Amino acid sequence: MTTILDGFAHVLILIGALISLTAAIGVVRFRDTLSRMHPATKPQVVGLLFVLGGAMIVLRSSIDIWMLVLSGMFMVLTAPVIAHRVGRVAYREQLGRDGLLDEDAPGGA
């Protein structure tokens, strides 16, 4: 049973690392700030949660699991706030793609 759990934990860590790698590639490859916000937040957080889940399975009898839980909660709570703030600054400074943000409000004149 232990080897099955360890194998599952290693698979979770590998999946999380691959998701985080694709997020990093997306941050480097996308052109503007508004496009980079998505890979900088969503896949990065999901990848981290997979890695933390695998680490929790590996450390299942240690007290360090609570530190991993706190790290995951901190990332889940702060990533949307950071993305919102970065998007707001990019919008206000007009760093978006030309023609993407033509109107302030939907249905405006």
Secondary structure by P-SEA (a helix, b strand, c coil): caaaaaaaaaaaaaaaaaaaaaaaaaaacccccccccccccaaaaaaaaaaaaaaaaaaccccaaaaaaaaaaaaaacaaaaaaaaaaaaaaacccccccccccccccc
